[in-house]
Amino acid sequence: MSRYVPKRALAVPLLLLLALVLPVSAGAPPAAAARHEPEVVGGDLARAGQFPWVVRLSAACAGTLVAARVVLTAAHCVAGMPIEGLSVTAGTVDLDDARAHRVRVTRAIVAPGFTQVTDGDDWALLRLDRELRLPTIPVNDAPGYDTGRFTVIGWGATAEDQAQQRRLRYVEVPLVADRRCVAAYREAGYTYRPDEMLCAGYPEGPRRDACYGDSGGPLVRRDPYGGWRQVGVVSWGIGCARPGLAGVYTQLSTHAPDLRAALSALR
């Protein structure tokens, strides 16, 4: 297993993709490309209004509406990218829907410690140029929710050799023990950091996972009252739904104080 790839979309310009991948993969065999670009493998089509807080970034990533004019996404989706021209599509499951909200991004706060996905701190908040009258999702700040079964949502590819999708998809994935992901990624030549990452998926099958184009999207679960709570952000992995390797997500409860401060600054 060779290089890691964030779960960002394959539509990323080639030079940018190489810049993201080569520093990590130098000297590694090409068989296990880690992904910065994920999509939902083995998932189902989302119904209109099922996940109204999921949005699509023009940077070929996903995100979530966590306040009326603030989107949570992955740092690797926007770090180093000019804000001019960055926009969000919201309020739809179909990216071709003419009725969808399309709004510009006016400011971004990227996690201060972010360098690359395998080093952690893979989150960012984006301020929109206007408020959206759509439901928002609470960001988890309690480690007690970082367990059990989750749902991952996005417009990413449904297989490593496929393009991103027009229609929103989702799939359920269980938590994978940190010790298993530490060992699996160490063997592949990468560092999984259990203090700030979550691992979820089916290492032994069936093939269900995030994939290319799902980066920045949410890992969510139900709270005791039936509401949704976002526990993670799609971050990275090796390929999509490969045997022995679960997807890696930013653990939001670890970053709760920094997220609260950044959110206050953008409101």
C-alpha positions in Angstrom: 0.0 0.0 0.0 1.7 3.1 -1.1 0.5 6.7 -1.0 -2.3 8.3 1.0 -5.0 10.3 -0.8 -7.4 12.7 0.9 -11.0 12.2 -0.1 -11.1 15.2 -2.3 -12.4 15.0 -5.8 -10.4 13.7 -8.7 -11.4 16.9 -10.4 -8.5 18.6 -8.5 -6.0 20.0 -11.0 -3.1 17.6 -11.6 -0.4 19.8 -10.3 -2.3 20.4 -7.0 -3.0 16.7 -6.6 0.7 15.9 -7.1 1.6 18.6 -4.6 -0.7 16.9 -2.1 0.4 13.3 -2.7 4.1 13.3 -3.6 5.5 14.5 -0.3 3.8 11.6 1.5 4.3 8.9 -1.2 7.9 9.4 -2.2 9.7 6.0 -2.2 6.5 4.1 -1.6 5.1 1.5 -4.0 2.1 2.8 -6.1 -0.4 0.1 -5.1 -1.8 1.7 -2.0 -2.6 5.3 -2.9 -4.0 7.1 0.1 -6.9 9.2 -0.8 -7.5 12.9 -0.3 -10.6 12.4 -2.4 -13.4 10.1 -1.2 -17.0 9.2 -2.3 -19.6 6.9 -0.9 -19.0 3.3 -1.9 -21.8 0.9 -1.4 -24.3 3.6 -0.4 -27.9 4.5 -1.2 -29.4 7.6 -2.8 -30.4 10.3 -0.4 -34.0 11.5 -0.5 -34.8 15.2 -0.9 -34.6 16.8 2.6 -33.1 13.7 4.2 -29.8 15.5 5.1 -30.7 19.2 4.5 -27.5 20.5 6.1 -25.1 18.8 3.7 -23.6 21.1 1.1 -21.3 20.9 -1.9 -18.2 23.0 -2.3 -17.0 24.2 -5.7 -13.6 22.9 -4.6 -14.9 19.4 -5.3 -15.5 18.6 -1.6 -18.5 18.4 0.7 -19.4 20.2 3.9 -22.1 20.9 6.4 -24.1 23.9 7.5 -23.3 24.3 11.2 -24.8 27.9 11.4 -27.0 29.9 9.1 -24.0 31.3 7.2 -21.1 29.0 8.3 -20.0 25.7 6.7 -17.7 23.1 8.2 -15.4 21.2 5.9 -12.0 19.6 5.7 -8.9 21.8 5.9 -7.3 20.0 2.9 -10.2 21.1 0.8 -9.5 24.8 1.1 -6.0 25.3 2.6 -4.0 27.6 0.3 -6.9 28.2 -2.0 -8.0 31.7 -2.9 -11.4 32.5 -1.4 -12.4 34.3 -4.6 -14.4 32.0 -6.7 -15.1 29.5 -3.9 -18.8 28.8 -3.6 -21.3 26.4 -2.0 -24.3 24.6 -3.4 -26.9 23.9 -0.7 -30.5 22.7 -0.3 -30.5 19.9 -2.8 -29.5 16.3 -3.3 -29.1 16.8 -7.1 -26.2 19.1 -8.1 -28.0 19.9 -11.4 -31.1 21.2 -9.5 -31.7 24.8 -10.7 -33.6 25.5 -7.4 -30.5 24.9 -5.3 -29.0 27.7 -3.2 -25.6 28.9 -4.6 -23.7 31.2 -2.4 -20.2 32.6 -2.3 -17.6 32.1 0.4 -16.2 35.3 1.9 -13.9 34.0 4.6 -12.2 30.8 5.7 -10.7 29.8 9.0 -8.4 26.7 8.6 -7.3 24.8 11.7 -4.1 26.5 12.8 -2.1 23.3 13.1 -3.0 21.9 9.7 -0.2 20.8 7.4 -1.4 17.6 5.7 -4.2 15.1 6.4 -2.0 12.5 8.0 -0.8 15.0 10.6 -4.4 15.8 11.7 -6.1 19.1 12.4 -8.1 18.6 9.2 -11.0 21.0 9.6 -12.0 24.4 8.4 -14.9 26.8 8.7 -16.2 28.9 5.8 -18.3 32.1 6.1 -21.0 32.5 3.4 -22.0 35.8 1.9 -25.5 35.4 3.2 -27.6 33.4 5.6 -29.3 30.2 4.4 -32.7 29.3 5.7 -31.9 25.7 6.0 -31.5 23.3 9.0 -28.1 23.2 10.6 -26.4 20.3 12.3 -24.8 20.4 15.8 -21.1 19.7 16.0 -20.3 17.0 18.5 -18.3 18.0 21.6 -18.8 14.9 23.7 -16.5 11.9 23.2 -19.3 9.6 24.4 -20.9 9.9 20.9 -17.6 8.8 19.2 -18.7 5.2 19.1 -21.3 2.9 17.6 -22.6 3.1 14.0 -22.3 6.2 11.9 -23.6 7.5 8.5 -21.2 9.1 6.0 -22.7 11.3 3.3 -21.4 12.8 0.0 -21.4 13.2 -3.7 -18.1 11.3 -4.1 -17.3 8.3 -6.4 -18.9 4.9 -5.8 -15.6 3.2 -6.7 -12.0 4.1 -7.1 -12.3 4.1 -10.9 -15.5 6.1 -11.1 -16.3 9.8 -11.3 -18.0 11.8 -8.6 -21.8 11.6 -8.5 -24.5 14.1 -9.3 -26.8 12.7 -6.7 -26.1 12.7 -2.9 -25.5 9.3 -1.4 -25.1 7.9 2.1 -23.9 4.7 3.8 -23.7 3.3 7.3 -20.3 2.4 8.7 -19.3 1.2 12.2 -16.5 2.5 14.4 -13.3 0.5 14.0 -11.1 0.2 17.1 -8.1 2.7 17.1 -5.6 -0.1 17.7 -6.7 -1.8 14.5 -6.3 1.4 12.4 -3.0 2.2 14.1 -1.6 -1.2 13.1 -3.1 -1.2 9.6 -1.9 2.2 8.6 1.5 1.7 10.2 1.9 -1.4 8.0 1.0 0.7 5.0 3.5 3.4 5.9 1.2 6.0 7.4 0.4 7.4 10.8 -3.1 7.1 12.2 -3.5 9.5 15.2 -6.1 8.1 17.7 -6.1 11.2 19.8 -7.7 13.3 17.0 -9.0 10.8 14.3 -11.8 8.3 14.0 -11.7 5.2 12.0 -14.9 3.8 10.5 -15.8 1.2 7.9 -15.7 -2.5 7.1 -12.1 -3.7 6.9 -13.3 -7.3 6.2 -16.2 -6.2 4.0 -18.8 -5.5 2.7 -17.4 -2.8 0.6 -18.7 0.4 2.2 -16.7 3.6 2.6 -16.2 7.2 1.6 -14.3 7.7 -1.6 -12.9 10.4 -4.0 -15.0 13.6 -3.8 -16.4 12.9 -0.3 -13.7 15.0 1.5 -15.0 17.5 4.0 -18.4 15.7 4.2 -19.9 14.6 7.5 -19.7 11.5 9.6 -22.9 11.6 11.7 -24.9 9.6 14.2 -28.2 9.9 16.0 -28.5 11.3 19.5 -30.8 9.8 22.2 -33.6 12.1 20.9 -33.4 11.0 17.3 -31.6 14.1 16.1 -28.4 14.1 14.0 -25.0 15.0 15.5 -21.8 15.4 13.4 -18.9 13.5 15.0 -16.4 13.6 12.1 -15.3 15.1 8.8 -14.2 12.9 5.9 -10.4 13.2 5.8 -8.3 10.5 4.3 -7.6 6.8 3.7 -5.9 4.4 1.2 -8.1 3.8 -1.8 -11.8 3.2 -1.2 -13.2 0.3 0.8 -10.0 -1.7 0.4 -9.7 -4.9 2.5 -8.1 -4.2 5.9 -8.3 -0.4 5.7 -11.2 1.7 7.1 -11.7 5.3 6.3 -10.2 8.1 8.5 -12.2 11.0 9.8 -11.3 14.1 11.8 -12.6 13.6 15.4 -14.6 16.8 16.1 -15.0 16.3 19.8 -11.2 16.7 20.1 -11.3 20.0 18.4 -14.5 21.3 20.0 -12.8 24.3 21.8 -11.1 25.5 18.7 -14.2 25.0 16.6 -16.3 27.0 19.0 -13.8 29.9 18.9 -13.7 29.9 15.1 -17.4 29.7 14.8 -17.8 32.7 17.1 -15.4 34.7 15.0 -17.4 34.0 11.8 -20.8 34.7 13.1 
